[in-house]
Amino acid sequence: MKTKDFFGKFLGPYLWGNLLAMALVVVALCFGVKYGLEAYTHHGQGVDVPNLIRMRVSDARVLLMEKGLELVVTDSGYNKRLPAGCILMQTPGAGTQVKSGRVIYVSINALSSPSFPLPDLIDNSSYREAEAKLNALGFKLLPPKRILGERDWVYGIISRGRQVATGDMVSIEAPLTLIIGNGQYGDDDDVEEVEPDMVYPEEQMGAEDDFEEVPESKEPVKIDDSGLGDF
């Protein structure tokens, strides 16, 4: 094959036509993928999430359905200043632009105040330790009640006029009173060591144990043998 014929094939219309067709196919695929994904994901077509805080769940569900969104309750909390059953938190937040059909997750206000088991504090912690743990759980503490005992040591807990024990379920709304020591001790707590009295043998003999010496009689003792009989 001559050199002219070899290069002539590269310059021929058949080769360039194939290359042009391949280029057009690649460009068509790129545009197809781009616009197809935009149509599938509704690119540029967002819905603003409304503010659902303090709304009742039923009302919020209707509002989201009108916007093409869904509502799912995932958790609950407690706020005594808000009505029971209203929404406390939402995800995504208000004003966020989302796609149609997106799920909005909410937390609602519980119908009653939650209760928590009382931690192991009685006779096991100081006042500061107990105060920190109870505050972290959300309990409200009243001024402590002091009794005789080790200073600031927790001897008991009172809730609504009665003493509670470790593990008891106590409402978060019930204020607690810690019974702690005042650093003083009563007379009954003082123990006096008394040394036992040492009694010596010569001191054990009292007046009643003294023996009276009887003088010996010098007269012979007569024995009556009349009643012995014959052997």
PAZAPA-4460 file (N, C-alpha, C; in steps of 0.05 Angstrom, whole numbers, plus 32768, in hexadecimal, padded with zeros to 4 digits):
% residues 231
    n_x    n_y    n_z   ca_x   ca_y   ca_z    c_x    c_y    c_z   seq   type   mol
   8011   7FE8   8000   8000   8000   8000   8012   8019   8000     1      M     A
   800A   802B   7FEF   8019   8043   7FED   8012   8056   8004     2      K     A
   8025   8068   800A   8022   807B   8020   800A   808D   801A     3      T     A
   8006   8094   8002   7FF0   80A6   7FFB   7FD5   8098   8000     4      K     A
   7FD4   807E   7FF9   7FBB   806F   7FFE   7FB6   806B   801B     5      D     A
   7FCB   8067   802B   7FC8   8063   8048   7FBC   807C   8056     6      F     A
   7FC8   8093   8050   7FBE   80AC   805C   7FA3   80B4   8050     7      F     A
   7F9E   80AA   8038   7F85   80B1   802B   7F6D   80A4   803A     8      G     A
   7F72   808D   8046   7F5C   8081   8055   7F55   8091   806E     9      K     A
   7F68   809E   807B   7F63   80AF   8092   7F54   80C9   808A    10      F     A
   7F58   80D1   8072   7F4B   80E9   8069   7F31   80E4   805A    11      L     A
   7F2A   80CA   8059   7F12   80C3   804A   7EF8   80CA   805A    12      G     A
   7EE2   80CD   804C   7EC9   80D5   8059   7EBE   80BF   806B    13      P     A
   7EC4   80A6   8067   7EB9   8090   8076   7EC3   8092   8093    14      Y     A
   7EDD   8096   8097   7EE8   8098   80B2   7EDE   80B0   80C1    15      L     A
   7EDE   80C7   80B4   7ED5   80E0   80C1   7EB7   80DF   80C7    16      W     A
   7EA8   80D1   80B6   7E8B   80CE   80BC   7E86   80BE   80D5    17      G     A
   7E97   80A8   80D9   7E94   8098   80F1   7E9B   80A7   810A    18      N     A
   7EB1   80B7   8108   7EBA   80C7   811F   7EA5   80DC   8126    19      L     A
   7E99   80E8   8112   7E85   80FC   8118   7E6C   80F0   8124    20      L     A
   7E65   80D8   811B   7E4E   80CB   8126   7E53   80C3   8143    21      A     A
   7E6B   80BA   814A   7E72   80B3   8165   7E71   80CB   8177    22      M     A
   7E7B   80E2   816D   7E7A   80FA   817D   7E5E   8103   8183    23      A     A
   7E4D   8101   816E   7E31   8108   8172   7E23   80F7   8187    24      L     A
   7E29   80DD   8187   7E1E   80CA   819A   7E27   80D1   81B7    25      V     A
   7E40   80D8   81BB   7E4A   80DF   81D5   7E3D   80F8   81DF    26      V     A
   7E3A   810C   81CE   7E2D   8125   81D6   7E10   8120   81DD    27      V     A
   7E03   8110   81CD   7DE6   8109   81D3   7DE3   80FB   81ED    28      A     A
   7DF6   80E9   81F3   7DF4   80DB   820D   7DF8   80EE   8224    29      L     A
   7E0B   8101   8222   7E10   8114   8237   7DF8   8125   823D    30      C     A
   7DEC   8130   8227   7DD4   8140   822B   7DBC   812F   8235    31      F     A
   7DBB   8117   822C   7DA5   8106   8235   7DA7   8100   8253    32      G     A
   7DBF   80F9   825C   7DC3   80F4   8279   7DBD   810D   8289    33      V     A
   7DC7   8124   8280   7DC4   813D   828F   7DA7   8143   8293    34      K     A
   7D98   8145   827C   7D7C   814D   827E   7D6A   8137   8289    35      Y     A
   7D73   811E   8285   7D63   8108   8290   7D64   8108   82AF    36      G     A
   7D7D   810D   82BA   7D80   810E   82D7   7D71   8126   82E3    37      L     A
   7D72   813C   82D5   7D63   8154   82DF   7D45   814F   82DF    38      E     A
   7D3C   8141   82CB   7D1F   813B   82CA   7D18   8127   82E0    39      A     A
   7D2A   8114   82E5   7D24   80FF   82F8   7D25   810A   8315    40      Y     A
   7D39   811B   831A   7D3D   8126   8335   7D2F   8140   8339    41      T     A
   7D21   814A   8325   7D13   8164   8327   7D26   817A   832E    42      H     A
   7D3C   817B   8320   7D51   818F   8326   7D46   81AB   8323    43      H     A
   7D4B   81BB   8337   7D41   81D7   8337   7D24   81D9   833F    44      G     A
   7D16   81C3   8345   7CFB   81C4   834E   7CFA   81BB   836B    45      Q     A
   7CFD   81CE   837E   7CFE   81C8   839B   7CE5   81D2   83A8    46      G     A
   7CE0   81C7   83C0   7CC9   81CF   83D1   7CD4   81D9   83EB    47      V     A
   7CCB   81F1   83F3   7CD4   81FC   840C   7CC6   81EE   8424    48      D     A
   7CD5   81E4   8437   7CCA   81D7   844E   7CBD   81EC   8460    49      V     A
   7CA4   81E9   8467   7C97   81FC   8479   7C9F   81F9   8496    50      P     A
   7C9A   820D   84A6   7CA0   820C   84C2   7C8A   81FC   84D1    51      N     A
   7C92   81E5   84DC   7C7E   81D3   84E9   7C7F   81D5   8508    52      L     A
   7C91   81E5   8513   7C94   81E7   8530   7C7A   81F1   853D    53      I     A
   7C72   81E3   8552   7C5A   81EA   8562   7C40   81E3   8553    54      R     A
   7C42   81D7   853C   7C2A   81CE   852E   7C22   81B2   8538    55      M     A
   7C08   81AC   8537   7C00   8191   853D   7C07   817E   8526    56      R     A
   7C0C   8165   852C   7C16   8152   8518   7C01   8150   8501    57      V     A
   7BE8   814F   8508   7BD3   814B   84F3   7BD3   8163   84E0    58      S     A
   7BD6   817B   84EB   7BD6   8193   84D9   7BF0   8194   84C8    59      D     A
   7C06   818D   84D4   7C1F   818D   84C5   7C1F   8178   84AF    60      A     A
   7C13   8161   84B4   7C12   814D   849F   7C02   8156   8487    61      R     A
   7BEB   8163   848C   7BDB   816E   8476   7BEA   8183   8466    62      V     A
   7BF8   8194   8474   7C08   81A9   8467   7C1E   819E   8455    63      L     A
   7C2C   8189   845F   7C41   817D   844F   7C36   816E   8437    64      L     A
   7C20   8161   843A   7C14   8152   8424   7C0C   8165   840D    65      M     A
   7C04   817D   8414   7BFD   8191   83FF   7C16   8199   83F0    66      E     A
   7C2D   8198   83FC   7C46   819F   83EF   7C55   8187   83E3    67      K     A
   7C49   8170   83E5   7C55   8158   83DA   7C6A   814C   83EC    68      G     A
   7C69   8151   8406   7C7C   8147   8419   7C6F   8134   842C    69      L     A
   7C7F   8125   843B   7C75   8111   844E   7C7F   8118   846A    70      E     A
   7C71   810F   847E   7C78   8115   849A   7C7B   80FA   84A9    71      L     A
   7C91   80F8   84B8   7C96   80E0   84C9   7C9E   80E9   84E4    72      V     A
   7C91   80DF   84F9   7C98   80E5   8515   7CAD   80D1   851E    73      V     A
   7CC4   80DB   8527   7CDA   80CA   852E   7CE1   80CA   854C    74      T     A
   7CD9   80DF   855A   7CE1   80E1   8576   7CCD   80F3   8585    75      D     A
   7CD0   80F5   85A0   7CBF   8106   85B0   7CD0   8113   85C6    76      S     A
   7CC7   8129   85CF   7CD4   8138   85E5   7CBF   8142   85F8    77      G     A
   7CC7   8155   8609   7CB3   8160   861B   7CBA   817D   8620    78      Y     A
   7CA6   818E   861C   7CA7   81AB   8623   7C8C   81B3   862E    79      N     A
   7C8C   81B8   8648   7C73   81BE   8656   7C66   81D8   864D    80      K     A
   7C75   81E9   863F   7C6A   8202   8635   7C5B   81FF   861B    81      R     A
   7C5E   81E8   860E   7C50   81E3   85F4   7C3B   81CE   85F8    82      L     A
   7C26   81CF   85E7   7C11   81BA   85E9   7C1B   819F   85E1    83      P     A
   7C0E   818B   85ED   7C16   816F   85E8   7C10   8168   85CA    84      A     A
   7C22   8159   85BE   7C1D   8150   85A2   7C27   8164   858D    85      G     A
   7C30   817C   8595   7C3A   818E   8580   7C57   8187   8578    86      C     A
   7C5F   8192   8562   7C7A   818C   8557   7C8F   819D   8565    87      I     A
   7CA4   8190   856F   7CBA   819F   857C   7CD2   81A4   856A    88      L     A
   7CD8   8191   8558   7CEF   8193   8546   7CE8   8187   852B    89      M     A
   7CF6   8190   8516   7CF2   8185   84FC   7D0C   8183   84ED    90      Q     A
   7D0E   816F   84DB   7D26   816C   84CA   7D1C   8163   84AE    91      T     A
   7D23   8172   8499   7D32   818B   8497   7D23   81A3   84A4    92      P     A
   7D32   81B8   84AA   7D26   81CF   84B7   7D15   81DF   84A4    93      G     A
   7D07   81F2   84B0   7CF5   8203   84A1   7D05   8214   848D    94      A     A
   7CFA   8217   8474   7D08   8227   8460   7D1B   8217   844E    95      G     A
   7D21   81FE   8455   7D32   81EE   8445   7D24   81E5   842B    96      T     A
   7D32   81E6   8415   7D26   81DE   83FC   7D2C   81C1   83F6    97      Q     A
   7D17   81B1   83F3   7D1A   8194   83EF   7D0A   818C   83D6    98      V     A
   7D0E   8174   83CE   7D00   8168   83B7   7CE4   8160   83C0    99      K     A
   7CD2   815E   83AD   7CB7   8154   83B3   7CB9   8137   83BB   100      S     A
   7CA9   812F   83CE   7CAA   8114   83D8   7CBD   8110   83EF   101      G     A
   7CCB   8125   83F7   7CDF   8122   840D   7CD0   811E   8428   102      R     A
   7CDC   810E   843A   7CD1   8108   8454   7CDC   811D   8468   103      V     A
   7CCA   8129   8477   7CD1   813C   848C   7CCE   812D   84A7   104      I     A
   7CE4   812B   84B6   7CE3   811D   84D0   7CDF   8132   84E7   105      Y     A
   7CCD   812B   84F9   7CC6   813E   850F   7CC7   812F   852A   106      V     A
   7CCA   8140   853F   7CC8   8136   855B   7CB1   8145   8567   107      S     A
   7CA0   8137   8577   7C88   8143   8582   7C8A   8145   85A0   108      I     A
   7C7A   8156   85AC   7C79   815A   85C8   7C69   8143   85D5   109      N     A
   7C74   8137   85E9   7C67   8120   85F6   7C4E   8128   8605   110      A     A
   7C3B   8115   8608   7C22   811B   8614   7C25   8120   8632   111      L     A
   7C39   8114   863F   7C3E   8118   865B   7C5C   811A   8660   112      S     A
   7C63   8124   8677   7C7F   8128   867E   7C8D   810D   8680   113      S     A
   7CA5   810A   8675   7CB3   80F0   8676   7CBD   80EA   8692   114      P     A
   7CC1   80D1   8698   7CCC   80C8   86B1   7CE7   80BA   86AD   115      S     A
   7CF9   80BD   86C0   7D13   80B1   86BD   7D19   80A2   86D7   116      F     A
   7D28   808B   86D5   7D30   807D   86EE   7D44   808E   86FD   117      P     A
   7D41   808E   8717   7D53   809D   8729   7D6F   8090   8729   118      L     A
   7D84   809F   8723   7D9F   8092   8723   7DA8   808B   8740   119      P     A
   7DBD   807B   8741   7DC7   8072   875B   7DD7   8088   8768   120      D     A
   7DCA   8098   8778   7DD6   80AF   8786   7DD4   80AD   87A4   121      L     A
   7DC0   809F   87AE   7DBC   809E   87CB   7DD2   808F   87D9   122      I     A
   7DDF   809C   87EC   7DF6   8090   87FB   7E0C   8087   87E8   123      D     A
   7E0E   8095   87D1   7E23   808D   87BE   7E2F   80A5   87B0   124      N     A
   7E29   80BD   87B8   7E34   80D5   87AB   7E31   80ED   87BD   125      S     A
   7E40   8102   87B6   7E3E   811B   87C4   7E28   812C   87B8   126      S     A
   7E22   8142   87C5   7E0D   8154   87BC   7E13   815F   87A0   127      Y     A
   7E2C   8167   879B   7E32   8173   8781   7E30   815E   876B   128      R     A
   7E39   8146   8770   7E37   8131   875C   7E1A   812A   8756   129      E     A
   7E09   8128   876A   7DED   8122   8766   7DDF   8139   8758   130      A     A
   7DE6   8151   875F   7DD9   8169   8752   7DE0   816A   8734   131      E     A
   7DF9   8164   872D   7E01   8165   8711   7DF3   814F   8701   132      A     A
   7DF1   8137   870C   7DE4   8121   86FD   7DC7   8126   86F9   133      K     A
   7DB9   8130   870E   7D9C   8134   870C   7D96   814C   86FA   134      L     A
   7DA6   8161   86FA   7DA2   8177   86E8   7DA7   816F   86CB   135      N     A
   7DBA   815D   86C6   7DBF   8153   86AB   7DA7   8143   86A0   136      A     A
   7D98   8136   86B2   7D81   8127   86AA   7D68   8139   86A6   137      L     A
   7D6A   8151   86B0   7D54   8164   86AD   7D43   8168   86C6   138      G     A
   7D4B   815C   86DD   7D3B   815F   86F5   7D40   817B   8701   139      F     A
   7D2B   8184   870F   7D2C   819D   871D   7D31   8198   873B   140      K     A
   7D44   81A5   8747   7D4B   81A0   8763   7D43   81B7   8775   141      L     A
   7D37   81B0   878C   7D30   81C3   87A1   7D48   81C5   87B4   142      L     A
   7D47   81D9   87C6   7D5D   81DB   87DA   7D5F   81C1   87EA   143      P     A
   7D77   81B8   87EF   7D7B   819F   87FD   7D72   81A0   881A   144      P     A
   7D6C   8188   8825   7D65   8185   8841   7D7D   8179   884F   145      K     A
   7D85   8186   8865   7D9D   817D   8873   7D96   816E   888C   146      R     A
   7DA5   8158   8890   7DA1   8148   88A8   7DBD   8143   88B4   147      I     A
   7DBD   8136   88CC   7DD6   812F   88D8   7DE5   811A   88C7   148      L     A
   7DFE   811E   88C2   7E0D   810B   88B2   7E25   8119   88A4   149      G     A
   7E32   8109   8894   7E4A   8114   8886   7E42   812B   8874   150      E     A
   7E52   8140   8874   7E4C   8158   8866   7E48   8154   8848   151      R     A
   7E31   815E   883D   7E2B   815D   8820   7E29   8141   8815   152      D     A
   7E26   812D   8825   7E22   8111   881C   7E04   810C   8818   153      W     A
   7DFD   80FF   8802   7DE1   80FB   87FC   7DD7   80E2   880B   154      V     A
   7DC3   80E6   881C   7DB7   80D1   882B   7D9B   80C9   8821   155      Y     A
   7D8F   80D8   8810   7D74   80D2   8806   7D6B   80E7   87F2   156      G     A
   7D55   80E1   87E5   7D49   80F4   87D1   7D2A   80F4   87D6   157      I     A
   7D1E   810B   87D6   7D02   810E   87DA   7CF5   8119   87C0   158      I     A
   7CDF   810D   87B8   7CD0   8116   87A1   7CB3   8116   87A8   159      S     A
   7CA7   812F   87A6   7C8A   8132   87AC   7C83   8128   87C8   160      R     A
   7C94   812E   87DC   7C8E   8127   87F7   7C95   810B   8800   161      G     A
   7CA0   80FA   87EE   7CA7   80DF   87F7   7CC3   80D9   87ED   162      R     A
   7CD0   80C8   87FD   7CEB   80C0   87F5   7CEB   80AC   87DF   163      Q     A
   7CFD   80AF   87CC   7CFF   809D   87B5   7D19   808E   87B6   164      V     A
   7D1A   8077   87A9   7D32   8066   87AA   7D3F   8065   878E   165      A     A
   7D56   805A   878D   7D65   8057   8774   7D54   8045   8760   166      T     A
   7D51   804F   8748   7D43   8040   8734   7D25   8047   8731   167      G     A
   7D1A   8056   8745   7CFE   805E   8743   7CFA   8071   872B   168      D     A
   7CE4   806E   871D   7CDD   807F   8707   7CD1   8099   8712   169      M     A
   7CDF   80AF   870C   7CD6   80C9   8717   7CD1   80DC   86FF   170      V     A
   7CBB   80EA   8700   7CB4   80FD   86EB   7CC8   8114   86EA   171      S     A
   7CCE   811C   86D2   7CE1   8132   86CF   7CD6   814C   86DA   172      I     A
   7CBC   814D   86DE   7CAF   8166   86E8   7CAE   8166   8706   173      E     A
   7CB5   8150   8713   7CB4   814E   8731   7CCE   8159   873C   174      A     A
   7CCD   816F   874C   7CE6   817A   8758   7CF0   8166   876D   175      P     A
   7D0A   8166   876F   7D18   8154   8782   7D25   8163   8798   176      L     A
   7D25   8157   87B0   7D34   8163   87C7   7D48   814E   87D0   177      T     A
   7D61   8156   87D1   7D76   8144   87DA   7D7A   8147   87F8   178      L     A
   7D7C   8130   8805   7D81   812F   8822   7D9F   812B   8826   179      I     A
   7DAC   813F   8831   7DC9   813E   8833   7DD2   8143   8850   180      I     A
   7DEA   813B   8856   7DF5   813E   8871   7DFE   815B   8876   181      G     A
   7DFD   8163   888F   7E05   817F   8896   7E20   8180   88A3   182      N     A
   7E2E   8169   88A4   7E49   8169   88B0   7E4A   8166   88CE   183      G     A
   7E32   8162   88DB   7E31   815E   88F8   7E27   8143   88FE   184      Q     A
   7E2E   813A   8917   7E26   8120   8920   7E18   8122   893B   185      Y     A
   7E04   8112   8940   7DF6   8112   895A   7E06   8103   896F   186      G     A
   7DFC   8106   8989   7E09   80F8   899F   7E07   80DA   899C   187      D     A
   7DF2   80D0   898F   7DEF   80B3   898C   7E04   80A8   897A   188      D     A
   7E10   80B9   8969   7E24   80AF   8957   7E40   80AE   8963   189      D     A
   7E43   80BA   897B   7E5D   80B9   8988   7E60   80A0   8998   190      D     A
   7E76   8092   8994   7E7B   8079   89A2   7E92   807D   89B6   191      V     A
   7E8C   8079   89CF   7EA1   807D   89E4   7EAD   8062   89EC   192      E     A
   7EC7   8060   89EA   7ED4   8047   89F0   7ED9   8046   8A0F   193      E     A
   7ED0   8031   8A1B   7ED3   802E   8A38   7EE4   8015   8A3D   194      V     A
   7EFA   801A   8A4C   7F0B   8004   8A52   7EFE   7FF2   8A67   195      E     A
   7EFF   7FD8   8A63   7EF3   7FC6   8A76   7F03   7FC6   8A91   196      P     A
   7EF4   7FC3   8AA7   7F01   7FC2   8AC1   7F10   7FA8   8AC4   197      D     A
   7F29   7FAB   8ACD   7F3A   7F94   8AD1   7F36   7F8B   8AEE   198      M     A
   7F2E   7F72   8AF2   7F28   7F67   8B0D   7F3E   7F53   8B13   199      V     A
   7F4C   7F58   8B27   7F62   7F47   8B2F   7F58   7F31   8B42   200      Y     A
   7F65   7F19   8B42   7F5C   7F03   8B52   7F58   7F0A   8B6F   201      P     A
   7F6A   7F1A   8B7A   7F68   7F20   8B96   7F51   7F32   8B9C   202      E     A
   7F46   7F40   8B87   7F30   7F51   8B8B   7F15   7F43   8B87   203      E     A
   7F16   7F2A   8B7D   7EFD   7F1C   8B78   7EF0   7F12   8B91   204      Q     A
   7EFE   7F10   8BA7   7EF3   7F05   8BC0   7EE7   7F1C   8BD0   205      M     A
   7ECD   7F1C   8BD2   7EC0   7F31   8BE1   7EBD   7F2A   8BFE   206      G     A
   7EAE   7F3A   8C0D   7EAA   7F35   8C29   7E9B   7F1C   8C2E   207      A     A
   7E88   7F16   8C1B   7E78   7EFD   8C1F   7E89   7EE4   8C1B   208      E     A
   7EA0   7EE7   8C0E   7EB0   7ED0   8C08   7EC5   7ECB   8C1E   209      D     A
   7EC6   7EDC   8C32   7EDB   7ED8   8C47   7ED3   7EC1   8C59   210      D     A
   7EE7   7EB1   8C60   7EE2   7E99   8C71   7EEA   7EA1   8C8E   211      F     A
   7ED9   7E97   8CA0   7EDE   7E9C   8CBD   7EEE   7E84   8CC9   212      E     A
   7F03   7E89   8CD5   7F14   7E74   8CE1   7F06   7E6B   8CFB   213      E     A
   7F02   7E50   8CFD   7EF6   7E44   8D15   7F0C   7E38   8D26   214      V     A
   7F0E   7E3F   8D3F   7F23   7E33   8D50   7F1F   7E16   8D54   215      P     A
   7F36   7E08   8D55   7F35   7DEB   8D58   7F2D   7DE4   8D75   216      E     A
   7F1B   7DCF   8D77   7F13   7DC6   8D92   7F27   7DB1   8D9C   217      S     A
   7F2E   7DB4   8DB5   7F41   7DA1   8DC1   7F34   7D89   8DCD   218      K     A
   7F18   7D8A   8DD1   7F0A   7D73   8DDC   7F06   7D5E   8DC7   219      E     A
   7F09   7D43   8DD0   7F05   7D2E   8DBC   7EE8   7D2C   8DB3   220      P     A
   7EE3   7D25   8D9C   7EC8   7D22   8D91   7EBE   7D07   8D96   221      V     A
   7EA6   7D05   8DA3   7E9A   7CEB   8DA9   7E87   7CE3   8D93   222      K     A
   7E89   7CCA   8D8B   7E79   7CC0   8D75   7E65   7CAC   8D81   223      I     A
   7E4C   7CAF   8D7C   7E37   7C9E   8D85   7E34   7C86   8D72   224      D     A
   7E3D   7C6E   8D7C   7E3C   7C56   8D6A   7E26   7C43   8D72   225      D     A
   7E12   7C4D   8D82   7DFD   7C3B   8D8A   7DEB   7C32   8D74   226      S     A
   7DE9   7C43   8D60   7DD7   7C3D   8D4A   7DE3   7C2E   8D33   227      G     A
   7DFC   7C25   8D35   7E09   7C19   8D1F   7E01   7BFB   8D1D   228      L     A
   7DFB   7BEE   8D35   7DF3   7BD2   8D34   7E0B   7BC0   8D30   229      G     A
   7E04   7BA6   8D2D   7E19   7B92   8D29   7E1E   7B8F   8D0B   230      D     A
   7E35   7B8B   8D04   7E3D   7B86   8CE9   7E41   7B68   8CE5   231      F     A
***
